[in-house]
Amino acid sequence: MTGRRIVVVSPRTWGQFGNYLAATRLAGVIADQLPGDDVVVWEAESTLPWVGEIGGRMAQISQSSPDPVTRSARYLDLIAEVEREHPAGFEVDDESPVRAKMAGLREAFEQERPDLVVSTKGFTARLCKAAMRDSGLDVPVAAYVTNPGLLELALHRSPHLDAVLVPFDWTKDHLLRATEVRPESVHVVGPLVAQRDLGAFVEASNDPADQTSWPDDPSAADRPRIILFSNRGGDDYHRMLRHLADRHPYVDVTFVGYHDESLVNRAAGGEDVPARWRFHTRLTQQQYFGYMEGAAAAQDALLLSKAGPNTTLEAAYFGIPVLMLRSGLPMESWVDGLIEENRLGRCCGDVDELLPVLDDWLADRTAIRAHREACRRFADTALNQKTAAERIGRVVRGLLDPETAIATAGRPRRGDQ
């Protein structure tokens, strides 16, 4: 049967721009794997505005916290509040007061009548499960885990979902230990890395006159290429930029201060900043990956950013070592181990720890090249996008046609829960 409707639900305001990009990437993979079906992406906030209010509070915590310890404490306090308001099992408890908040999403499902719903956050998958139950439709709901660290939070775990797609074997093991979830409902598919075809989903560069490629200077092929990417904690990245201008002006730099015009103006305003360095407040995903490809083509390249999972995996996919700052967000703490265990680069507690490492690596680039080779090995094994896409396709087909998919046999229907 063809022409089925698959809805991918994503909260755009949770997790900066990465979460919605992950949703569009996932939707593209599903569409490629099931070419006869219709796949659409919904912003959760369009039918559940209060989800956006929570996302706004998260963004405020992320941007205003003075240090990682404070950021972590404030974030966990907010999550504890949301968990109290949305207790375990609300998605299958018809008497739960939470269900009164589902009207907009329930009505959208009743009108759309999808054949499958997948959400990129465990919490919004639970909301979808509740709304689907209220709609009376017998439609499977799955969660696609973009960040394994979120499973540390009870808010994002549920034994009532029809499937959970996770990136790593250890993620599945952790979920099975933490929740009474059916083992056959958890599928290891591998991580997806966003591709260059996502440009339409991100705002274009703020200045049409911006240069969005590395300097074309064949005589300087030996110059290291460094991407400085800041989507929170701007002062730290300004310090890194100033350090590079003072100590390493021979390198090429692309500085991205995401939606932070004042930071970008400060960074670009120094008299000693080389004219060839690039500065942006926004880039399309295509432009950003163009910079990544250009950096990967250089003999030596580095990405300096916060230790977020998507940013780290994207760099590894392109073979670019990372020098990262811990973000202070508890669901990103596992990324430190990912970087260290796979030799993808270095994760540092603060700028004072990072800058000497940067100096050492630029003085003796053998470390950069060793990490680059480790990135390529990791990408060849853990980031095989063809394998991940095929696994996702198998899971989705099994959810749509459970009677023909052994992997999803025994999935409880609405009346069994």
C-alpha positions in Angstrom: 0.0 0.0 0.0 1.3 3.5 -0.9 0.3 7.0 -0.2 0.4 6.7 3.6 0.9 9.8 5.7 3.8 10.0 8.1 4.1 13.0 10.5 7.4 14.0 12.1 6.8 16.2 15.2 9.5 18.4 16.5 9.7 21.2 19.1 11.5 24.0 17.2 12.3 26.0 20.4 13.9 23.1 22.3 17.7 22.8 21.6 18.4 25.9 19.5 18.1 25.1 15.7 19.5 21.6 15.9 16.4 19.7 16.9 14.3 20.9 14.0 17.1 20.3 11.6 17.2 16.7 12.9 13.5 16.4 12.3 13.9 17.6 8.7 16.8 15.2 8.2 14.8 12.3 9.6 11.8 13.2 7.4 14.1 13.2 4.3 15.5 9.8 5.2 12.0 8.3 5.7 10.8 9.9 2.4 13.8 8.3 0.6 13.2 4.9 2.2 9.4 4.9 1.5 9.1 6.9 -1.7 5.4 6.1 -2.2 4.5 7.7 1.1 4.0 11.3 2.2 6.2 12.6 5.0 5.6 16.0 6.6 7.3 17.9 9.5 5.2 19.6 12.2 6.4 22.1 14.7 5.0 21.0 18.0 4.5 24.6 19.0 2.0 25.1 16.2 -0.6 23.0 18.0 0.8 23.1 21.6 1.9 26.7 22.2 2.8 26.0 25.8 5.6 23.7 24.6 7.2 26.8 23.0 6.9 28.7 26.4 9.0 25.9 28.0 11.4 26.1 25.1 11.7 29.9 25.7 12.5 29.3 29.3 15.2 26.8 28.3 16.8 29.3 25.9 16.8 32.0 28.6 18.6 29.7 31.0 21.1 28.7 28.4 21.8 32.3 27.4 21.8 34.1 30.8 23.6 31.6 33.0 27.0 32.8 34.0 28.7 29.5 34.1 28.1 25.7 33.4 27.4 24.8 37.0 24.6 27.5 37.2 23.3 26.5 33.8 23.0 22.9 34.8 21.3 23.6 38.1 18.7 26.0 36.5 18.0 23.6 33.7 17.4 20.6 36.1 15.1 22.8 38.2 13.0 23.5 35.1 12.9 19.9 34.0 11.9 18.8 37.5 9.0 21.3 37.3 7.9 20.0 33.9 8.1 16.4 35.2 5.9 17.2 38.2 3.3 18.7 35.8 3.5 15.7 33.4 3.9 12.6 35.6 4.8 9.1 34.5 1.9 7.5 32.6 -0.1 10.6 31.7 0.0 9.5 28.1 -2.2 6.5 28.8 -4.1 7.9 31.8 -7.5 9.1 30.5 -8.1 10.9 33.8 -4.9 12.8 33.9 -5.3 16.6 33.9 -2.5 16.8 31.4 -4.9 15.5 28.8 -6.8 18.8 28.8 -3.7 20.4 27.2 -3.8 18.1 24.2 -6.8 19.6 22.4 -4.9 21.4 19.6 -2.7 18.4 18.8 -5.6 16.0 19.0 -7.7 18.1 16.6 -4.7 18.2 14.2 -4.4 14.4 14.3 -8.2 14.0 13.7 -8.0 16.2 10.7 -4.7 14.8 9.3 -5.4 11.2 10.2 -1.7 10.1 9.8 -0.6 6.5 9.6 2.5 7.0 11.7 3.8 9.7 14.0 7.5 10.1 15.0 8.8 12.8 17.3 12.3 13.9 17.9 11.9 14.4 21.6 10.7 11.7 24.0 8.5 14.2 25.8 6.7 15.4 22.7 6.4 11.7 21.6 4.5 11.2 24.9 2.3 14.2 24.1 1.6 12.7 20.7 0.7 9.4 22.3 -1.8 11.1 24.6 -3.3 13.2 21.8 -3.5 10.2 19.5 -5.3 8.2 22.2 -7.8 11.0 22.7 -8.4 11.1 19.0 -9.5 7.5 19.0 -7.2 6.7 16.1 -5.2 3.5 16.4 -1.9 4.9 15.1 1.6 4.0 16.2 3.7 6.7 17.9 7.5 6.5 18.0 10.4 8.6 19.4 13.6 9.2 17.5 16.3 10.0 20.0 18.6 12.7 18.7 20.6 13.0 21.9 21.1 10.0 24.1 21.7 12.3 27.1 18.0 13.2 27.2 17.3 9.6 28.3 18.9 10.5 31.6 15.7 12.6 32.2 12.5 10.7 33.1 10.6 13.4 31.1 11.8 11.8 27.8 11.3 8.1 28.7 8.1 6.1 28.4 7.2 2.4 28.2 4.1 3.3 26.3 5.5 4.3 23.0 5.3 1.9 20.1 9.0 2.3 19.2 12.1 4.2 20.2 14.9 4.7 17.7 18.3 5.2 19.3 21.7 6.0 17.9 24.0 3.6 19.8 24.0 0.1 21.4 24.8 1.6 24.7 21.9 3.9 24.4 19.5 1.0 24.1 21.2 -0.7 27.1 20.7 2.4 29.2 17.1 2.8 28.3 16.3 -0.8 29.1 17.9 -0.4 32.5 16.1 2.9 33.3 12.6 2.1 32.1 10.3 -0.9 31.9 10.3 -0.6 28.1 9.8 -3.6 25.9 13.2 -4.6 24.5 11.7 -5.4 21.0 10.4 -1.8 20.8 13.9 -0.2 21.0 15.9 -0.1 17.7 19.5 0.8 17.3 19.6 2.7 14.0 22.8 4.8 14.3 23.1 8.6 14.3 22.0 10.8 11.4 24.2 13.7 10.4 22.5 16.6 8.7 23.3 17.0 5.0 23.8 20.0 2.8 20.2 19.6 1.4 18.7 21.3 4.5 19.4 24.9 3.4 15.7 25.7 3.0 15.0 25.0 6.6 17.4 27.6 8.1 17.4 31.4 7.7 19.7 32.7 5.1 22.8 34.8 5.8 21.8 38.2 7.3 23.9 40.2 4.9 23.7 39.5 1.2 27.2 40.9 0.8 28.7 38.3 3.2 31.4 36.0 1.9 30.4 32.4 2.5 33.4 30.5 1.4 37.0 30.3 2.5 39.5 32.7 0.9 40.6 31.5 -2.5 44.4 31.8 -2.0 46.4 28.9 -3.4 49.6 30.4 -2.1 48.4 29.8 1.5 47.4 26.2 1.2 49.2 25.4 4.4 47.1 27.8 6.6 45.0 25.9 9.2 41.3 26.5 8.8 39.4 27.1 12.1 35.7 27.4 12.5 34.5 29.1 15.7 30.9 28.4 16.3 29.0 30.0 19.2 25.3 29.5 19.9 25.7 30.4 23.6 28.4 31.8 25.9 29.6 34.5 23.5 32.3 36.0 25.7 34.2 32.7 25.7 34.2 32.6 21.9 35.2 36.3 21.7 38.2 35.4 23.9 39.2 32.6 21.5 38.9 34.9 18.5 41.1 37.5 20.2 43.6 34.9 21.2 43.8 33.7 17.6 44.2 37.3 16.3 46.9 38.0 18.8 48.9 34.7 18.6 48.0 33.0 15.4 47.0 35.6 12.7 48.3 33.3 10.0 45.4 30.9 10.3 42.1 31.3 8.5 39.0 31.7 10.7 35.3 31.5 10.1 33.4 32.9 13.1 29.7 32.2 13.5 27.9 33.9 16.4 24.4 32.4 15.9 21.8 35.1 16.3 24.2 37.3 18.3 24.9 40.3 16.2 26.6 42.2 19.0 29.1 39.3 19.6 29.9 39.2 15.9 30.4 42.9 15.7 32.7 42.8 18.7 34.7 39.9 17.2 35.1 41.5 13.8 35.8 45.0 15.1 39.4 44.5 16.2 42.0 46.4 14.2 44.3 43.4 14.2 41.7 41.0 12.8 42.8 39.8 9.4 40.6 41.1 6.6 40.3 37.6 5.1 38.5 36.2 8.2 34.8 35.6 7.8 32.1 36.6 10.3 28.4 35.6 10.3 25.4 35.8 12.6 23.4 33.3 10.5 24.2 30.8 7.8 22.1 28.4 5.8 22.9 24.8 6.6 24.2 24.5 3.1 26.6 27.4 3.7 27.7 26.0 7.0 28.5 22.6 5.5 30.2 24.4 2.7 32.6 25.9 5.3 32.9 22.4 6.8 33.8 20.8 3.5 36.3 23.6 2.8 37.9 23.1 6.2 38.1 19.4 5.7 39.9 19.9 2.4 42.7 21.8 4.2 45.7 20.0 5.5 44.8 21.1 9.1 41.4 22.1 10.4 39.7 22.6 13.8 36.2 23.3 15.1 35.9 25.2 18.3 32.4 25.2 19.9 30.4 23.9 22.8 30.3 20.1 23.3 26.9 19.5 21.7 26.2 16.1 20.1 25.1 17.3 16.7 28.0 19.7 16.3 30.5 17.0 17.4 29.1 14.3 15.1 29.0 16.7 12.1 32.7 17.6 12.6 33.6 13.9 12.9 31.6 13.2 9.7 33.7 15.7 7.8 37.0 14.6 9.5 37.5 17.8 11.5 38.9 17.5 15.0 37.2 19.5 17.8 38.3 21.6 20.7 35.1 21.9 22.7 33.8 23.6 25.9 31.5 21.7 28.2 28.1 23.3 27.9 26.9 22.7 31.4 23.7 21.1 30.1 23.3 17.7 31.8 21.9 16.0 28.7 25.2 16.9 26.8 27.6 15.7 29.5 28.1 12.3 27.7 29.6 14.1 24.7 32.8 14.6 26.7 33.3 10.8 26.7 32.4 10.5 23.0 35.2 12.9 22.1 37.8 11.4 24.4 37.1 7.8 23.8 37.1 8.1 20.1 40.0 10.6 20.0 37.9 13.1 18.1 39.7 16.0 19.8 39.6 17.5 23.3 36.8 18.7 25.6 37.7 21.4 28.1 36.1 22.8 31.2 36.8 26.5 30.4 38.7 28.8 28.0 41.7 28.9 30.3 42.1 25.2 29.8 41.3 25.3 26.0 43.7 28.0 24.9 47.0 26.3 25.8 45.8 23.2 24.0 45.0 25.3 20.9 48.5 26.8 21.1 50.1 23.4 21.4 48.2 21.9 18.5 49.0 24.9 16.2 52.6 24.8 17.2 52.9 21.0 16.5 50.2 20.0 14.1 50.8 16.2 14.4 48.2 16.2 17.1 45.6 17.7 14.8 46.4 15.2 12.1 46.2 12.2 14.5 42.8 13.4 15.6 41.8 13.9 12.0 42.6 10.3 11.2 40.6 9.2 14.3 37.6 11.3 13.1 37.7 9.5 9.8 37.8 6.1 11.3 34.9 6.9 13.5 32.9 8.3 10.6 33.6 5.2 8.5 32.2 3.0 11.2 29.7 4.8 13.5 28.5 7.4 11.0 27.6 5.3 8.0 24.6 7.2 6.7 23.5 4.6 4.2 23.3 1.9 7.0 21.4 4.3 9.3 18.9 5.2 6.6 18.2 1.6 5.8 17.7 0.7 9.5 15.3 3.6 9.9 13.4 2.5 6.8 13.0 -1.1 8.2 11.7 0.2 11.5 9.2 2.6 9.9 8.0 -0.1 7.5 7.5 -2.4 10.5 5.4 0.1 12.3 3.3 0.7 9.3 2.9 -3.0 8.6 3.4 -4.8 11.9 2.0 -8.1 10.7 4.8 -8.4 8.1 7.7 -7.3 10.4 9.1 -9.7 12.8 11.1 -6.9 14.5 7.9 -5.2 15.7 5.8 -8.3 16.4 3.9 -8.1 19.6 3.5 -4.3 19.5 0.5 -3.6 21.8 -2.4 -1.8 20.2 -4.3 1.0 21.9 -6.7 -1.4 23.6 -3.9 -3.4 25.2 -2.3 -0.5 27.1 
